Amino acid sequence: MDAVTVMKQEVGKAAAALVQSNSVVGLGTGSTTAYAIQYIGERLAAGELENIVGIPTSFQAEVLAKQYQIPLTSLDAVERIDIAIDGADEVDPHKNLIKGGGAAHTREKVVDALADQFVVVVDSGKLVDRLGSTFLLPVEVIPMAITPVMRQLEQLGAKAELRMGIKKAGPVVTDEGNLVVDLKFEHIDDPASLEQKINNIPGVLENGLFVGVADVILVGEIIDGQPRVREIS
Ligand code: 5RP
């Protein structure tokens, strides 16, 4: 197994171990969170955990939760979320994130921001000094507004690209039926202000900057050939 997969598995397992019985759990999206969902399911099946319900952040999370027999609910049926576990595409030294590599950042932000404890699971390759240095910033846009929104995003200083499907002709369509624009900025100096500026453009649903939302970052690392999980809190 390659090193990145090992790191993802270990960090997913560490996050799943934080889930307690009788709790509502936000289930994130992506290949790292998929391991957390798997291990939560295994803890449930082993009788180590009981009475938990999951709130999925995407169709992917819903499918995985069903596969691992994790009962699901919706935000209409709960008063709070105890813990959310989710991946990220970049994490800066202030625990701010870029998310949306799986085009699920709108639902992810709703669920992750509501959780009493938001635990981010990443491999060490996701740590950056400054957001936007390795990953484009995703923005979910309603389809009828795509042309003016892309123009206004470029006026903010970004190069804007409509995300295209892989093994599917045409653009990526989100779980909510919208489009995704990926932004390349030279620098993201003030993520909090940029998050607000982008979301103020009419037609933008949500962008992938998660500022001040994460409580704990679990980082999968390989040290001296051994997998380790480091906690940043
Ligand atoms: C999906 C996300 C994912 O959490 C993010 O892309 C990380 O994914 P992975 O764990 O596969 O690297 O934000 O919208």
Residues whose N, C-alpha, C, O or C-beta is under 5 A from the ligand:
A	BS01	5RP	T29 G30 S31 T32 T33 D86 G87 A88 D89 K99 G100 G101 G102 A103 A104 H105
